[in-house]
Amino acid sequence: MFIAYTDASVKENSAYLAFVIEFEDRSIISRRILINESDNNLAEALALFELTAFLEYYNFNNGVILFDSRVVKQALSNKESKYHKKILWKVVHSWRKLGIKTQLISRKENIAHSVSYKGKYISSPGITTIDRQIFSGIESYPDYHLSLPAYFYLKRIDQKRTSFNDAIRQLNRKIWLGELISETKKKRVYAYYHKRITVSEESIIKISTVNYVELRHHWQVIRKKRQLKRYRRRLRKVKMVAK
């Protein structure tokens, strides 16, 4: 699952559109586009359009797009909105085909903001070098989205600065390393040492902690880490042979 961010900034009747995409192998694609536009909300919608066109061109599917405009969020589902009629109906149609979900985040968490507003440039790798199948050989490796409340709680209990995309990668890894301890029709709970990670459908919805670590959970993580290490070693050998 790739993770993409979009944002737009209007300065002196010009708009700077930006998008940043991080792929499974942590390759990052960054783009900044200058257009003649003074409507900030329309610029936000156009940033989504530019990102979607890029994803369609390269057939990048199965991902999540994060943005910070509440107006655009509302317009995505409001077919009477001028932004929906003009731009957003096109991206919604494309997202269905590509299997893409969206989520509203705060500006502080939106890494595309620095690209659109401050003009920060991130050198991008060649498209052909991106490895989207890095975890495809690992049986049942998860690909969950992350709810904002769960993300904020994670930062609070870990007491460290973790970006939204890093949190998604880390939590999916911990779910795979951990052990399923509870399951209902709507929810599953995984134990990773003292953490309890709750998922529902395709999203991580809750993170909690307990004040103990069960020995069987510890050994489960150790076994899975060894398995992951062997997989990565085989993957490196395959890549070396391919070269």
N, C-alpha and C positions, 0 to 999 in steps of 0.2 A: 504494500500500500504506500503510494507516494503521499506527501503532505505538502500542500501548496498554500501560499499566502498572496493576497492582493491588496493594493491600496492605491490611492490617488491623492494628489495635492494640486490645488489650483493657485497659481501665482501670476498676477498681471495678465489675466485673460488667457493664460495658457495652462494646460493640465499636464502633469507628469504622472503617467500610469506606470505601475510597477507590479511585477509578480516574481515570486521566489518559489522554486520547487525543490524539495529534498526527496531523493529516491531511497530505495531500500539499502543501497550500498553507501549511502550518505553523500553521493554526488549531488551538487547543488547547481541548478540552473537559475540565473538571475537576469531579468530584463527590465529596462526602463525606456518608456516611449513618450515622446513629446507630441501633444496635439493642440489644436486651437479649440479650447473649450473653457467656459467660465462657470458652468453649472457643476458644482462639486459632486452632487449625487449622480448626475449623468456620467461624470468621469469615473466614479466608483463602479458604476454598472459597466462602463466600457473596459475597465481594468479586468473585470470578470470575463468579458467577451474576448479580450486579447488572450488571456490565459487559456480559455476554453478552445479557441481557435488553434493555439499552439499544441494543446493536448490532442486535439482531433487530428492535426496534421501528422503527428508522430505516433498516433494510436496509443497514447498512454492512458490506460483505463485503471479502474479500481483505486480510488484515492479519495482524499478529503480536501476541500477547499475552505480556508479560513479567511474571514474578512471582518472589519469592524464597523461597517455602516448599518445602523438600524433601519434607516430609510430603505436601503436596498434589500435588506432582509424581509421587510414587510412587502415590498414591491414584488418580490419573487413569487409570492402566493396571491397577490392582488392583480388579477388580469385587467382591471380597469385603470391601474396606475399607468401614467405616461411612460415611466421607465420600463415597465413590463411590456407595453405595446411596442415601444421603440427598439429595445435591446434584449431584455431579460427572457422573453419567450424563446428566443433562439438558444440561449445558453441552457435553459431548463430542458429543452428537447435534447440537446447534446449530452447533458449530464445523465439522462436516462439511458442513452445508448452506451455511454462509457462506464456506467456503474459508479458515478461520483456522488458523494454526499457533501453537504456544506454545514458550516457551523459559525455562529457569530462569536467573536472573541473581543477582548478589550484592545484598545490601541497599544497599550503597553506591551501586550503579548504578540502584537503583529509585527513580525520582522521585516515585512515588505514596506513598512512605514519609513524606515531609514533609507530605503532605496528610492522611494518616490519623493520624500520631503528633503532629505539631506543630500541626496545624490550619491549615496554610498554604492560603490561598484564591487561586485563579487565576480571574480574570473570564473567562467563556466567551462566545464569539460566538454569534450566532443560527445555528441548524442550517442554515437555508436559504442562508446566506452562504458556507458551506464549499464550496470548489472541489476536488473529487476528480479532476477531469479535466485538471489543469494540464499534465500531460505527455502526454496522450493523442494530441495532434497531432504528436508527435515520433516518427518511425519508429524502432522497435526500442529505445526507451528502456527500460533494465532496471529490474527491481523485485526485487532479490535480498535475502534475509535475510542476517544476519551472525552468524557463530559467535563465541562469547565469546573463545576463544584468539586469533582474528584481531583482534578488537577491542582486547584488551590489548596485542598486539604493535604495533598501529597507534599507540596512545597512547605506547608506549615509543619508537618510532622518530621520531614527530613531536614528542615532548617537550612536549606541551601537553595541557591538559585539554579533552577532547572528549566530550560526552555520547553515549550509545549510539545514540539516534535521529539525532543530527547525523552520527555516523560512518556510519550506514546511508545517509543522503541523500548525503553527500559521496562515498562509495565508488561508489554507483550512478552518480553524475554522472561520476566519473573513468573508470568502465568504458565509459560511452557516449562520452566524449571521447577515450578511448584507442584502442588498436589491438589486435585479436586476433592474438597471435603464436604460439600453440600450442593444439592441440586434439586430444583423444583421446575415446574413447567416454564417459569419466566426468568429464573435467576440461577446462576452458578457461582459458587464461592471457592476461590483457590487460596491455599496457604503457602506463603513464601516466608520462611522463618517466622518472625512475629507479625508480619503483615497479612491481612486478609483482603483479597481483591475480589470485588463482586462485579459480575458482568451480566448484562441482559441483552438478548438478541445480539447486536453487533457492537455494543458499546460497554466500556468500563464505566460503571455508574457510581461506585463507592469504594473507598479505601479505608480500612480501619486497622487497629493494632491490638494485640493482646500482650500481656506482660510475661509471656513464657514462650519457649520454643520446644516443640515436640521432637524427640530424637528421630522419629521416622521421617519427619519433614526435612530435617537436616540432611539425612542420608539420601533422600530423594533428590535434593538439589545437587549434592555431590555427584551422584550417578549421572544426572542429566548434564552437568557441566563437563564431565568427561566425554560424554556422547557428543556434545557440541564441539569440544576440542578436536575429537577425531574427525568429525565432519569437516571442520575448517581446514584441517591438515590435508584431507583428501581433495578438497576444493582447490587448495593452493597447488597441489600436484597436477590436477587437471588443467589449470590455467597455464602452468609452466610448460606442459606438453603441447597445449594449443598454440603457444607462442613459437 
